[in-house]
Amino acid sequence: MEQKAVALKYPKNAFAPFITAKGTGLTAKKILELAEKNNIPVKIEDSAVEILMSQDIGDAVSEETWEVLAIIFSSILQNEV
């Protein structure tokens, strides 16, 4: 199975995170390398990635991913404290 990655950003006061990058194969690998290099947390959630891959870069994430993304962002925030 080909590797996939989606990068998200959740600015303050935004109603939802939005997609800043996405890709498969070498592009996915590059996204993950850049995240690691810049100390950006990486979480693996295959079902969310599948849904998010169908959206365009710059789009707010779809409502069907909000619950799983809330869990992911909560986990990231807890690890920052």
matplotlib code that plots the C-alpha trace (Angstrom):
import matplotlib.pyplot as plt

x = [0.0, 1.3, 2.2, -0.1, 0.2, -1.9, -0.7, -3.1, -3.0, -5.4, -5.0, -6.5, -10.1, -10.5, -13.7, -11.8, -8.3, -7.5, -5.3, -1.9, -0.3, -1.1, 0.4, 1.3, 4.6, 7.6, 5.4, 4.1, 7.6, 8.7, 5.8, 6.7, 10.4, 9.6, 7.3, 10.0, 12.7, 10.4, 9.3, 5.7, 3.7, 2.8, -0.2, -1.2, -5.0, -5.6, -9.4, -9.0, -6.2, -8.4, -11.2, -8.8, -7.0, -10.3, -10.3, -8.3, -5.3, -6.6, -10.0, -11.3, -11.5, -14.8, -17.2, -17.0, -13.3, -13.9, -14.4, -11.2, -9.2, -10.4, -9.0, -5.7, -5.4, -6.2, -3.5, -1.0, -1.9, -1.6, 1.9, 2.9, 2.1]
y = [0.0, 3.4, 5.8, 8.8, 12.0, 15.1, 18.2, 20.4, 23.8, 25.0, 28.8, 30.5, 31.7, 29.3, 27.3, 24.1, 23.0, 23.3, 21.2, 22.7, 19.8, 16.3, 13.6, 9.9, 8.1, 10.4, 13.5, 11.8, 10.9, 14.5, 15.9, 13.6, 14.5, 18.2, 17.7, 15.8, 18.4, 21.2, 19.3, 19.2, 16.4, 13.5, 11.2, 8.2, 7.9, 6.0, 6.6, 10.4, 10.5, 8.6, 11.2, 14.2, 13.0, 13.5, 17.2, 20.1, 21.9, 25.0, 23.4, 23.3, 19.7, 18.0, 17.7, 13.9, 14.1, 16.6, 14.0, 12.1, 15.3, 16.7, 13.6, 14.0, 17.7, 17.1, 14.5, 16.9, 19.7, 17.4, 16.4, 20.1, 20.8]
z = [0.0, -1.0, 1.9, 2.2, 4.2, 4.8, 6.6, 8.5, 10.1, 12.7, 13.1, 16.2, 15.6, 12.6, 12.7, 11.5, 10.5, 6.8, 4.5, 3.8, 1.9, 0.8, -1.2, -1.8, -2.3, -2.4, -1.7, 1.4, 2.5, 2.0, 4.0, 6.9, 6.7, 6.8, 9.8, 11.6, 10.7, 12.0, 15.2, 13.9, 15.6, 13.3, 14.1, 12.1, 11.5, 8.2, 8.1, 8.4, 5.8, 3.3, 3.7, 3.7, 0.6, -1.4, -0.4, -2.0, -0.5, 1.2, 2.1, 5.6, 6.7, 6.3, 9.2, 9.0, 10.3, 13.1, 15.8, 15.1, 14.5, 17.8, 19.5, 17.5, 18.3, 22.0, 22.2, 20.6, 23.0, 26.0, 25.0, 24.7, 28.3]

ax = plt.figure().add_subplot(projection="3d")
ax.plot(x, y, z, "-o")
ax.set_aspect("equal")
plt.show()
